[in-house]
Amino acid sequence: GPVDHIYASNTKFRTGSSPDLSDHPVGLLLLPLLLFVDRSRIQPILYSTGGRDDPTRAALRRFSEWHDIQSLDHGEQLRKLRQDRLDILIDLAGHSAGNSLPVFAQRAAPLQMSWLGYFGTTGVPAMDAVLLDPWHAPPGAESQFTEEVLRLPHIRWCYNPAAYAPAVAPLPAVANGFVTFGSFNNTAKYNDAVFEAWARILAAVPASRLVLKWQTCADPGYREQVWTAFERHGVERSRVELRHRSPHLEVLQQYADIDIALDPFPFTGGYTSCESLWMGVPVVTLYGERTVSRQGHALVSSLGRPDWCHRWIAADVEGYVRRAVDLASSPQELAGTRAELRSVMRASPLMNGRRFAQDFTETVLAWHRRRTGAGAVDSGG
């Protein structure tokens, strides 16, 4: 029967020692793989070390073999994973909060890989590989990792938008008579250099506004800190609007107020940028040498539009400011981009779940064969 077929594989991989198997970018970006993976070749098993019950978690449980191990200490987790005799163990947390790197350090599976939830090296000798792509890890990136760098042929994740995402709204600059820039990123990604660049953009675009949205923006002390930073660069606080947390549907609806998204740096946006693009808002991004500084570059490049790459991606702060200002000067171009962004995204590797699952499977199984000297590990039975 179908259940026998699903588990008729001697290749097991674990896609999470993750506290983020829920409505979190890790959980959301993992779903397309589970939906499209060929279960005669890979048996997905998820081990949850935290998180909360929500619709994404329910979907992850439905499409995988699920084990909740958050009540186990690291020693007990290690014993459990070894008992399950996994072929490949994939970490989704890296050095983020609630991680299980101590378990990986003691080798819970013959082969271990880092993917999705972290962008730098783990530095763990027992972590054998990191799964990236040519945009996140151009030639020479190997020097930044203790792990072997594996590259998927297209982008390293697949975006699946929320079913309740509203339609793309008309360009707000047309009704407003001024351009509104925005960033809905985690405010931990902001720094003085980012604020200075954004202030330069606001200064160069008369009457423009900036909207920042994150839960931290509800804190009076943080609000004052942000406004003071912009005032120090000559921008009145009335031009910087700070919005706090709201339900996800409202977050997506508020892209109707944004003409151009500004990516922070050097820690660029990931899932947030996907949502911005899906809501019709172009993302001006600055790429750097590190993997974490190339997310915006990878997302825009994956759309397959060289004209957008040229207009939105910058190699230095000067170029970043110039691109934002140039875009703001062309509302007709912005309106056209806004109207076609969704159709371009749908046709790109960024949203092709079937292709992504195939790329993932071929890349990971080829690596397994090479590392183990095994034959066809996906023969089943």
LINUR-V922903 format. One record per helix or strand of 3 or more residues. SS is the DSSP state (h for helix, s for strand). FROM is the first residue (numbers start at 1). TO is the last residue. Records with the same first field share a line. If there is no record, write none. Layout:
SS: FROM-TO + FROM-TO
This chain:
h: 2-6 + 25-36 + 55-62 + 74-83 + 101-105 + 141-144 + 172-176 + 187-189 + 192-204 + 215-218 + 220-232 + 237-239 + 248-257 + 271-278 + 291-293 + 295-302 + 306-312 + 317-328 + 331-346 + 349-351 + 353-372
s: 12-18 + 43-48 + 65-68 + 88-91 + 111-114 + 129-133 + 148-152 + 180-183 + 209-213 + 240-243 + 260-262 + 282-286
